[in-house]
Amino acid sequence: MSCLGVLFSLGADEVKKLKDIKTDQDRLNYLQEEVEQNYFDQYPQRLAELDKSWDALHRSLTDGKLEYNNGNFPLSHVILGGEILYAEDDYIMVLKTPEQVKQIAHAVNITGKAFLDKGYQQIDAAEYGFPLTDEDLEYTWLWFDGTKEFWKLAAEENRYVLFTADQ
């Protein structure tokens, strides 16, 4: 799989549908067949692609590790922090509430490249599985910086944010 990460800004009705689905496989099917298709086609302003940068981004914004709910809120919730909606190993779905989104949006907006660089330097290259390079840091920063408007809009519209990644 490609390990591509995407953030979706969801309304309460969509979140209810997602949570009401009983099995992980049905939830994944709904995400891929309904949410992804609709958002990529009709609501591109309500999604933010992260490519593969999400792994280094989460590590850089937390404590250097790739774990759920590590690090300090609100930056810990940019990627893996929040309510886990999918338990299998082939996909990640983590939901952030509108209240969390407002705090995340503010933190993301004031987080600069120097802060991200400092966090990036905490990453254990062996655990990460890739060399820590200036190019990788720049790649991570550019994808992160590109989410700032997404977070701002999601907060203003009082929406949930769902982080997804295929494994």
QUISUL-V782717 format. One record per residue. N is the residue number from 0. RES is the residue in one small letter. PHI is phi in whole degrees, -180 to 180 (NA if undefined). D_FIRST is the distance of its C-alpha to the first C-alpha in Angstrom with 2 decimals. Layout:
<<N	RES	PHI	D_FIRST> <N	RES	PHI	D_FIRST>>
This chain:
<<0	m	NA	0.00> <1	s	-94	3.75> <2	c	63	5.89> <3	l	-83	8.48> <4	g	-103	11.63> <5	v	-142	14.42> <6	l	-105	17.92> <7	f	-120	19.89> <8	s	-95	23.67> <9	l	-110	24.74> <10	g	-83	28.24> <11	a	-60	29.79> <12	d	-65	29.76> <13	e	-67	25.99> <14	v	-66	25.54> <15	k	-60	28.06> <16	k	-59	26.25> <17	l	-62	22.95> <18	k	-73	24.88> <19	d	-74	26.99> <20	i	-70	24.17> <21	k	-81	24.68> <22	t	-116	21.41> <23	d	-59	17.92> <24	q	-64	16.60> <25	d	-67	19.25> <26	r	-65	18.52> <27	l	-64	14.85> <28	n	-60	16.24> <29	y	-61	18.88> <30	l	-59	16.64> <31	q	-73	14.52> <32	e	-89	17.63> <33	e	-109	20.30> <34	v	-63	19.51> <35	e	-59	16.77> <36	q	-62	18.72> <37	n	-65	22.03> <38	y	-71	21.22> <39	f	-64	19.57> <40	d	-83	22.47> <41	q	-112	25.37> <42	y	-132	24.95> <43	p	-61	23.08> <44	q	-72	25.45> <45	r	-104	24.11> <46	l	-145	20.57> <47	a	-138	19.41> <48	e	-81	16.16> <49	l	-119	15.25> <50	d	52	12.45> <51	k	-96	11.29> <52	s	-68	14.94> <53	w	-58	14.85> <54	d	-63	14.45> <55	a	-65	17.52> <56	l	-64	19.17> <57	h	-60	19.29> <58	r	-61	20.55> <59	s	-70	23.06> <60	l	-90	24.39> <61	t	-119	24.91> <62	d	-123	25.95> <63	g	90	23.38> <64	k	-109	21.24> <65	l	-105	17.96> <66	e	-140	19.54> <67	y	-75	20.43> <68	n	61	23.88> <69	n	-94	24.79> <70	g	80	26.89> <71	n	-109	29.49> <72	f	-69	29.41> <73	p	-94	28.92> <74	l	-65	26.52> <75	s	-64	24.72> <76	h	-99	23.76> <77	v	-61	22.21> <78	i	-116	18.68> <79	l	-93	18.60> <80	g	-78	22.25> <81	g	130	23.49> <82	e	-84	23.32> <83	i	-78	20.21> <84	l	-107	19.64> <85	y	-146	16.79> <86	a	-103	17.13> <87	e	-77	14.24> <88	d	-87	11.62> <89	d	-92	8.50> <90	y	-156	9.68> <91	i	-123	12.42> <92	m	-139	15.51> <93	v	-132	18.58> <94	l	-104	21.77> <95	k	-116	24.58> <96	t	-77	28.08> <97	p	-58	30.23> <98	e	-66	32.45> <99	q	-65	29.65> <100	v	-59	28.34> <101	k	-61	31.83> <102	q	-71	31.93> <103	i	-63	28.44> <104	a	-58	29.39> <105	h	-64	32.54> <106	a	-64	30.93> <107	v	-61	28.21> <108	n	-62	31.04> <109	i	-98	33.09> <110	t	-87	30.41> <111	g	-99	30.87> <112	k	-65	29.25> <113	a	-63	31.59> <114	f	-65	30.44> <115	l	-63	26.76> <116	d	-60	27.75> <117	k	-61	29.68> <118	g	-68	26.79> <119	y	-61	24.43> <120	q	-68	27.04> <121	q	-79	26.72> <122	i	-69	23.18> <123	d	-83	23.21> <124	a	-59	21.37> <125	a	-66	20.80> <126	e	-68	19.15> <127	y	-67	17.12> <128	g	88	15.94> <129	f	-140	16.93> <130	p	-69	20.47> <131	l	-84	22.21> <132	t	-130	23.50> <133	d	-61	25.42> <134	e	-67	22.84> <135	d	-68	20.04> <136	l	-63	22.60> <137	e	-63	23.57> <138	y	-59	20.03> <139	t	-63	19.66> <140	w	-62	23.16> <141	l	-62	22.76> <142	w	-67	19.83> <143	f	-63	21.82> <144	d	-58	25.04> <145	g	-70	23.61> <146	t	-93	23.18> <147	k	-61	26.87> <148	e	-67	28.16> <149	f	-58	25.49> <150	w	-62	26.63> <151	k	-60	30.24> <152	l	-65	30.04> <153	a	-60	28.29> <154	a	-67	31.07> <155	e	-62	33.80> <156	e	-91	32.71> <157	n	56	32.47> <158	r	-107	28.94> <159	y	-79	26.24> <160	v	-128	22.96> <161	l	-113	19.65> <162	f	-92	16.77> <163	t	-132	13.31> <164	a	-156	9.80> <165	d	-85	6.58> <166	q	-110	5.59>>
